[in-house]
Amino acid sequence: MATRTGDTATAQRQRAGGDPPPAWVEFLKAHAAITRELDVSMRRQHGLSLNEYEVLLQLWLADDGRLRRVDLAERLLITQGGVTRLLAGLEREGMVQRAPCPDDARVVYAQLTPAGRRRLNAARRDHLADVSRLFGARFRAAELDQLGGFMERLSAG
């Protein structure tokens, strides 16, 4: 009977186009596990979700600490609706504020506030330590360089 179940599963996978490369499956599992741990740590230590932290970071990296909402969504690889929801919570907490565009009244910027900058600075140190512990420490320097090259190929395509 086990053979029949195995045969059925194999046939189903073949109809679905076959199996993905094992490295793909491991990549997805590793990403999910590390992202989950980073999010839990960020929430516990700083009261921010990992996505909220990323919003603050992108604004901090931007010229004048502000970005158009559409540009922020593009940098975060999320929808404009998703960025609106993230910004609403950060605005309520005083970490981000709306800022008008001097050249176009239709454009509204998301701008990092001094409180947001302070929160980011505190969270950034802990986040980088977590990234080092959960990711960097598991590889030798040469492996990290090689892995970086592999990931660059993926993101370039």
N, C-alpha and C positions, 0 to 999 in steps of 0.2 A: 504494500500500500504506500510506503514512503516513496518508492520509486515513481508511482503515479503522480503523487503530489509534486515531487521534484520535476517530473516531466511537464506537468501543467505549468509550474512556475517558469521553467525554461522557455516553454512555448509562449507564455504571456510576455516575457521579457523580449523575446525575438519579435513578437508582433509590435511591441512598443519601440522597436528600433535597436534593441540590444542593451547592453550594460554600459554605463559611463566608465571612463577610465577610473581605476581605483584611487588614483591621486586626486581626482576631482571630488570624490566622496570624502576623502580624508581632509581635503582643503575646506570643504563646507562644514564638516564637523568641527575642525579646529577653529575656524572663524567664529562659529556659533558659540563654542565653549569659551573662547577668550573674550569675545564681546560681552557675553553674559556676565563673566567674572568682573570685567572692567566696569560694566554698568552697576552691578551690585556694590562694588567698592566705591564708585563715585557717589552713588545715592547715600551710602552709609557714612562716608567721610564728609561729604559736602552738600548733601541734599539736592543734587543735580542728577538728572538722567545723563547718560553718555551723549545722547543727542543734544541736550541743552548745553552741555559742555562744548560740543563741537560748534554750536552756534556762536557761543562766546569766543571761542578760539578763532573762528573765521572772521568775526568782526574785529578782533584784536589784530589779526594779520592784515586786514584791509587798510588802505589809505584813510586817514582821518577816523579810523575806528567805526566806519559805517559802510553799508552796502545797500544797494537796491534789493528789495525782497526777491525779485526774480533771479538776481545774481547769487544771492545767498542760497536759494533753492538749488541752483545749478552746482554750486560748490559742494553742497551737502548731498547731492544726488537724490533729492527728494522732490515731491511735488510742491507747487506753490501753496496748496491747501495745507500740506504738512508743515511747511515753514510758518504759515500763519498761526497754526495751533501752537507750535513751539514758542513763537515770539509772544503770543498772548500771555502765557505763563511767566515768561521772563520779564515782560513789561509790568505785569502785576507785582512782581517782586522787586521792581526798580533796577534791574540789571541791564535792561535794554529800553530805549525810548524811540519813539517815532521822530524823524527829523525831515523837514520839508526840503525839497530840492530848490535852490535859488533860481535855477534856469527853467524849470518845468513844474508847474503846480500839480500836474497829474502824478508826479513821481514822489514816493515816500520812501525814505531810507530807514533801515533799522540801524540804530546807533548804540554802541556800547557806552554805558554810563560809568562813572567812577566806581560805583558799587559793583557793577559787573566786572570791571577790570580787577578790582581787589579779589573778588570771588574766583575769577579765572586764575589769577596769580597763585592763590592758595591751592586751588584744585590741580593746577598744571604740575606742580612739583610732585604731588602724590600720584597723579596719573602717569607721569613719565616713569616713576619708580615701579608702578604696577606693570607698565608695558615692558620694562626691563625684566621684571621678575617672571611674568607670564609668557613672555616671548623671547626677548633677547638672551636671557640666561640659559635658554635651552639649546643654544647653538654656539659653535665656535665662530670666531670673527670671519674666517674664510667661508664658513657655511652661510653666514648672514649676507656676505657679499654675493655669493652665488644665488641665494634665495632672492635677494633684491633684484638681481638681473632677470631671474625668471618672472618675478612679479611685474617688472618693468615691461617685459614683452607682452604680458596680459593687458596691462593698462594702456599700452600704446595702440593696441588694436581696437 
